[in-house]
Amino acid sequence: MESIVLRALIVYVLVFIILRMAGKRTLGEMTAFDLVLLLIISEAVQNALVDDDKSITGSFLVILTLVFADIMVSLATNRFRFLDSIVNGIPLIILENGKPLKDRMDKARLQEDDILEAARKTQGLENMSQIKYAVLEKDGSISIIPFHLNENGVKPNLIEEA
């Protein structure tokens, strides 16, 4: 039984590292390819977790081990900020004052269309010039902070530049 617990912990850590390296993406933003990949990974991992043990006890032990490991990671990241930034990442500004930050977008494997989609969905904005900041959050979602418009519907910083 201890080999099942050890295998479960090893698989948990390895899958976590691989998925963390793959990048941030929320469930609502998954593509069909992401879903297929996740299903294939889960099937491959299943074999590594239980090996030849097809018993209910073995499966229950794997489930308990994985849930326990997840709870321990959650408690550790809540207690230690540096660990939280390693495990969950940090928010990343990917657009500032209507200008995409290409190096950061490339690192996060994002395109301008991803930012515009988030801007339309969350703020009803039509173009990049209406966005003060776009932030890639720790959970993989994109937060949009629009420019505040004056009473004439113009960004205040554009009036000062003119």
Steps between C-alpha positions, in 0.01 A plus 500: 500500500786739571611470138157630391536805728853567375397460134203732556722768654760472224235518227334798674827693505596409142158582352493825697841603366410407142168686510664801665758514223223473241365840604193661648157440363169486678250223436272742317783587262600144415506409135390162367869409472556586869209278602623206290850543644364506855298182439802320354718611792241378749485159331880470493526607863237249609727213398795647691291551812350156551732271298349149525295578812138522383353480850260750651742540790784592265285753312376649827857530625606681180208743533577569867869554422428743215246698704739509797786620279278769353391617847862513616604706196207734561589546868868555417425760231264684736769512767806578286467777242815407310368147458168637374680699232691187393197269501230736373707769331446874525274737307673632188426829325480417129370833366562850628340822376362328190840356403556122510814392685617250238774332705257421782228390258745268326609355834133433590427377144223756454390692195341843470174325408494340847517845662236643270270207569531557875443875448181437303367238742570680826492872414334529159810665356574493130872574463831508684509877532208480746698278738722649770622161628446137412618259767551126466380380839635205700202287394563560129219750445563846354381802698435820309533845656360758260595864478252722683340739255419864574155651442578539127578128466871566448790354696640780721861427399417561132370848577823589679711375207309705238 
